[in-house]
Amino acid sequence: MTGHWTQLPRNANMEDLRSGYLFPEISIRESEHIQKNPNARLIRLGIGDTTQPIPDIITTAMAEHAYALSTARGYTGYGAEQGNMDLRMAIAETFYKGTGTKGDEIFVSDGAQCDISRLQMLLGSNVTVAVQDPSFPAYIDTSVIVGQSGKLEEKTGKYSNIVYMNCGAENNFFPDLSTTPRTDIIFFCSPNNPTGSAASWRQLKQLVDFAKANGSVIVYDSAYAAYISDESPRSIFEIPGAKEVAIEISSFSKFAGFTGVRLGWTVVPEELTYSNGFPVIKDFNRIVCTCFNGASNIVQAGGLACLSKDGIQAVGNVADYYKENAKILVEAFASLGLKAYGGKNAPYVWVHFPGMSSWNVFNEILQKTHVVTVPGRGFGPGGEEYIRVSAFGHRESITEASMSRMVAIVTTNLSKNVVCFIDAMATPGYCLAEAYVLRKLHNDKLKRMEEEKAKIDDDELDLEVKQQIGCFLSIFKKVHPARAVLKDRAGKEAQSLHS
């Protein structure tokens, strides 16, 4: 750079960060792809941004509050930094009934991610931290920014001084606590972003007991609790004793469509204390009062409307819509022989591509199908070989992506350790009905495929195997409209794609 330089030294912790935060990096690659392919219609199943309209019972409440601000009687200025007490009480009653959580313990904010940063300011640099691997990248990045970590180890992709708790498919997405070192803070997200796995009551009891035995504090992220469809706990405070060892952060973003509206909360129990017995809630209150003027009063009016009887029903319908999207995606990947996790208790599907770089898979899918996903490596070393696919999309986009736009298949030839990526796309005007899994890529196998192809009735199937490039093949399959059978669950929207 040229020009004037100040004498201000750069924060050394910022220098320790990776070059770019995951989601802005994906946006950059999206933009580059659009520039190269100006006529392509992108399907965005990457960043977890909601797409369905906010129910009008909620927007009406916000509009009425906004209009009231133009009247002498309805105008209000600064509110309590901790949030509107009516909203705090409604959150306690709706999400924490039976746990003993009080409105005074709830701090309303402009979102869970902002609260992560405020909590890090509270915790300071002289604490040790453990995170799930894979997990939401903000936990690690904020730890680096405040100075809790050491340097990034390029070989492992991990920061020193941070404990990475392996939470992969091989251990049912829950860490082996018997081998986990003691840390001051344990960041834990359930349902997990990105894997979509929700911890069971028994698992969370183990976590609470582990924290108690080690004098640790759990920072529990329940932002996706509204998507839980089984008996998994919606809150860490459903576990006996958790109020003595846990803080919970959550959000209206994903269950009420407030990603752009911005509203969340943090629960700091009165029972939670430091090693000297001082209540943590008092320090967090000081942080909030110093660094935050409170959430928008208009937005808080919307939050109250969300938690009304009709509001809960309305936002529940929206969540059900995304759950159905997730189910479509899981079934699509599973039908093609891929291991697809999540989708049941979270709006994310975690898809395994054995032996492949997740960034390479991301790039291949984007380039060949114009579908945006998220490379698992961006969520930590434990996310390598995976991509995250978001169910936060319009139904027609989800159906098109899963049935006629993009299907990715990976097979592994163990004898030669060959991993092949095959993308199957519908011929224009038709719908992809199925895709074939290739078990070998030897020349004799390719020859056999050509022989089999010649025997297939052209009226039923036209299979074109294009030139092999490395270990990549492209297969384009056309299914005759009269013989194509769409899954019942895709409904009329899938049929419209077929026609």
Backbone hydrogen bonds, N-H to C=O, Kabsch-Sander energy under -0.5 kcal/mol:
donor,donor_aa,acceptor,acceptor_aa,energy
14,M,11,N,-0.8
15,E,11,N,-1.2
16,D,12,A,-0.8
16,D,13,N,-0.5
17,L,13,N,-0.5
17,L,14,M,-0.9
25,E,21,Y,-1.8
26,I,22,L,-1.8
27,S,23,F,-2.1
28,I,24,P,-2.2
29,R,25,E,-2.0
30,E,26,I,-2.4
31,S,27,S,-2.4
32,E,28,I,-2.3
33,H,29,R,-2.1
34,I,30,E,-2.4
35,Q,31,S,-2.1
36,K,32,E,-1.7
37,N,33,H,-1.8
40,A,37,N,-1.8
42,L,40,A,-0.8
43,I,370,H,-2.4
44,R,42,L,-0.6
45,L,43,I,-0.9
45,L,372,V,-2.0
49,D,47,I,-2.7
58,I,55,P,-1.6
59,T,55,P,-1.7
60,T,56,D,-2.5
61,A,57,I,-0.9
62,M,58,I,-1.9
63,A,59,T,-2.6
64,E,60,T,-2.7
65,H,61,A,-1.9
66,A,62,M,-2.5
67,Y,63,A,-2.5
68,A,64,E,-2.2
69,L,65,H,-1.2
70,S,67,Y,-2.0
71,T,68,A,-1.9
75,Y,71,T,-1.4
79,G,293,N,-0.5
83,G,80,A,-1.5
88,R,84,N,-2.4
89,M,85,M,-2.6
90,A,86,D,-2.0
91,I,87,L,-2.5
92,A,88,R,-2.0
93,E,89,M,-2.4
94,T,90,A,-2.5
95,F,91,I,-2.7
96,Y,91,I,-0.6
96,Y,92,A,-1.4
99,T,96,Y,-2.2
101,T,96,Y,-0.7
105,E,102,K,-1.6
106,I,103,G,-1.6
107,F,266,T,-2.9
108,V,82,Q,-3.1
108,V,106,I,-0.6
109,S,264,G,-2.9
115,D,111,G,-1.6
116,I,112,A,-1.9
117,S,113,Q,-1.3
118,R,114,C,-1.8
119,L,115,D,-2.7
120,Q,116,I,-2.1
121,M,117,S,-1.9
122,L,118,R,-1.9
123,L,119,L,-2.6
124,G,120,Q,-2.5
129,V,161,N,-0.7
130,A,185,I,-1.9
131,V,163,V,-2.7
132,Q,187,F,-0.6
133,D,165,M,-2.6
135,S,379,F,-2.4
139,Y,136,F,-1.4
140,I,136,F,-0.5
141,D,137,P,-2.6
142,T,138,A,-2.3
143,S,139,Y,-1.2
144,V,140,I,-2.3
145,I,141,D,-2.4
146,V,142,T,-2.1
147,G,144,V,-1.0
148,Q,143,S,-2.8
149,S,143,S,-0.7
150,G,160,S,-3.4
153,E,158,K,-3.3
154,E,152,L,-0.9
156,T,153,E,-0.5
157,G,153,E,-2.9
158,K,153,E,-0.8
160,S,151,K,-2.4
162,I,159,Y,-1.1
163,V,129,V,-2.6
164,Y,162,I,-0.6
165,M,131,V,-3.4
165,M,163,V,-0.7
166,N,164,Y,-0.8
167,C,133,D,-2.7
171,N,168,G,-1.3
172,N,169,A,-1.5
173,F,168,G,-3.3
174,F,171,N,-1.3
177,L,175,P,-1.2
179,T,176,D,-1.4
180,T,177,L,-0.7
185,I,128,T,-2.4
186,I,217,V,-2.4
187,F,130,A,-2.9
188,F,186,I,-0.5
188,F,219,V,-2.5
190,S,221,D,-1.9
192,N,197,S,-3.0
196,G,192,N,-2.6
204,L,200,S,-2.5
205,K,201,W,-2.2
206,Q,202,R,-1.9
207,L,203,Q,-2.0
208,V,204,L,-2.7
209,D,205,K,-2.6
210,F,206,Q,-2.4
211,A,207,L,-2.5
212,K,208,V,-2.5
213,A,209,D,-2.5
214,N,210,F,-1.5
215,G,211,A,-0.9
215,G,212,K,-0.7
216,S,211,A,-2.4
217,V,184,D,-2.7
218,I,245,V,-3.3
219,V,186,I,-2.6
220,Y,218,I,-0.8
220,Y,247,I,-3.3
221,D,188,F,-2.5
221,D,219,V,-0.5
222,S,220,Y,-0.7
222,S,249,I,-2.7
225,A,222,S,-2.0
227,Y,224,Y,-2.0
228,I,225,A,-1.7
238,E,235,S,-1.4
239,I,236,I,-1.8
242,A,239,I,-2.1
244,E,241,G,-1.4
245,V,242,A,-1.7
246,A,242,A,-1.3
247,I,218,I,-2.9
248,E,267,V,-1.9
249,I,220,Y,-2.8
250,S,265,W,-2.7
252,F,263,L,-2.8
256,A,252,F,-1.9
257,G,253,S,-0.7
258,F,252,F,-1.2
259,T,253,S,-0.7
262,R,258,F,-2.9
264,G,109,S,-1.9
265,W,250,S,-2.1
266,T,107,F,-1.9
267,V,248,E,-3.4
268,V,105,E,-2.5
268,V,266,T,-0.6
272,L,269,P,-1.1
274,Y,278,F,-2.4
277,G,274,Y,-1.8
280,V,272,L,-2.1
281,I,272,L,-0.5
282,K,279,P,-0.7
283,D,279,P,-0.8
284,F,280,V,-2.3
285,N,281,I,-2.2
286,R,282,K,-1.5
287,I,283,D,-2.3
288,V,284,F,-2.7
289,C,285,N,-2.5
290,T,286,R,-1.8
291,C,287,I,-2.7
292,F,288,V,-1.7
300,Q,296,S,-2.4
301,A,297,N,-1.4
302,G,298,I,-1.4
303,G,299,V,-2.2
304,L,300,Q,-2.3
305,A,301,A,-1.8
306,C,302,G,-2.0
307,L,303,G,-1.3
308,S,305,A,-1.2
312,I,308,S,-2.8
313,Q,309,K,-1.5
314,A,310,D,-2.2
315,V,311,G,-2.8
316,G,312,I,-1.8
317,N,313,Q,-1.7
318,V,314,A,-1.4
319,A,315,V,-2.4
320,D,316,G,-2.3
321,Y,317,N,-1.6
322,Y,318,V,-1.8
323,K,319,A,-2.2
324,E,320,D,-2.2
325,N,321,Y,-1.8
326,A,322,Y,-2.4
327,K,323,K,-2.2
328,I,324,E,-2.1
329,L,325,N,-2.2
330,V,326,A,-2.7
331,E,327,K,-2.3
332,A,328,I,-2.1
333,F,329,L,-2.5
334,A,330,V,-2.7
335,S,331,E,-2.2
336,L,332,A,-0.5
336,L,333,F,-1.1
337,G,334,A,-1.9
338,L,333,F,-2.0
340,A,338,L,-0.8
341,Y,339,K,-0.5
341,Y,350,W,-3.0
343,G,348,Y,-1.5
345,N,196,G,-0.6
349,V,389,V,-2.5
350,W,341,Y,-2.6
351,V,349,V,-0.7
351,V,387,I,-2.5
352,H,339,K,-2.4
353,F,385,E,-3.9
356,M,353,F,-2.0
361,V,357,S,-2.2
362,F,358,S,-2.6
363,N,359,W,-2.6
364,E,360,N,-2.6
365,I,361,V,-2.6
366,L,362,F,-2.4
367,Q,363,N,-2.8
368,K,364,E,-2.2
369,T,365,I,-2.2
370,H,365,I,-0.6
370,H,366,L,-1.5
371,V,365,I,-0.9
372,V,43,I,-3.0
374,V,388,R,-1.5
376,G,386,Y,-2.9
378,G,375,P,-1.7
379,F,376,G,-2.2
380,G,377,R,-1.6
383,G,380,G,-2.3
384,E,381,P,-1.6
386,Y,383,G,-1.7
387,I,351,V,-1.8
388,R,374,V,-2.9
389,V,349,V,-2.8
390,S,45,L,-2.8
391,A,347,P,-2.9
393,G,391,A,-2.2
397,S,394,H,-0.7
398,I,394,H,-2.4
399,T,395,R,-2.9
400,E,396,E,-2.2
401,A,397,S,-2.7
402,S,398,I,-2.3
403,M,399,T,-2.2
404,S,399,T,-0.5
404,S,400,E,-1.9
405,R,400,E,-3.2
406,M,401,A,-1.6
407,V,424,A,-0.6
409,I,422,I,-1.6
411,T,420,C,-1.2
413,N,418,V,-2.7
414,L,412,T,-1.0
416,K,413,N,-0.9
417,N,413,N,-1.2
418,V,413,N,-1.7
419,V,417,N,-0.5
420,C,411,T,-1.8
420,C,418,V,-0.5
421,F,471,C,-0.7
422,I,409,I,-1.9
422,I,420,C,-0.5
423,D,473,L,-1.0
424,A,407,V,-1.7
425,M,423,D,-0.5
425,M,475,I,-1.0
426,A,404,S,-1.4
427,T,477,K,-0.8
430,Y,427,T,-2.3
432,L,403,M,-0.6
438,L,436,Y,-0.6
446,L,442,H,-2.1
447,K,443,N,-2.3
448,R,444,D,-2.1
449,M,445,K,-2.2
450,E,446,L,-1.9
451,E,447,K,-2.0
452,E,448,R,-2.6
453,K,449,M,-2.5
454,A,450,E,-1.6
455,K,451,E,-0.7
455,K,452,E,-0.8
456,I,452,E,-0.6
456,I,453,K,-1.1
460,E,457,D,-1.8
461,L,457,D,-2.1
462,D,478,K,-1.0
463,L,461,L,-0.5
464,E,462,D,-0.6
464,E,476,F,-1.5
465,V,463,L,-0.6
466,K,464,E,-0.7
466,K,474,S,-1.6
469,I,472,F,-2.3
470,G,468,Q,-0.5
472,F,469,I,-2.3
473,L,421,F,-1.3
475,I,423,D,-1.6
476,F,464,E,-1.2
477,K,425,M,-1.0
477,K,475,I,-0.5
478,K,462,D,-1.2
479,V,477,K,-0.5
480,H,460,E,-0.7
480,H,478,K,-0.5
483,R,480,H,-1.7
484,A,480,H,-1.3
486,L,484,A,-0.5
490,A,487,K,-1.5
491,G,487,K,-0.6
491,G,488,D,-1.3
493,E,490,A,-0.5
494,A,490,A,-1.3
495,Q,491,G,-1.8
496,S,492,K,-2.2
497,L,493,E,-1.4
498,H,494,A,-2.0
499,S,495,Q,-2.2
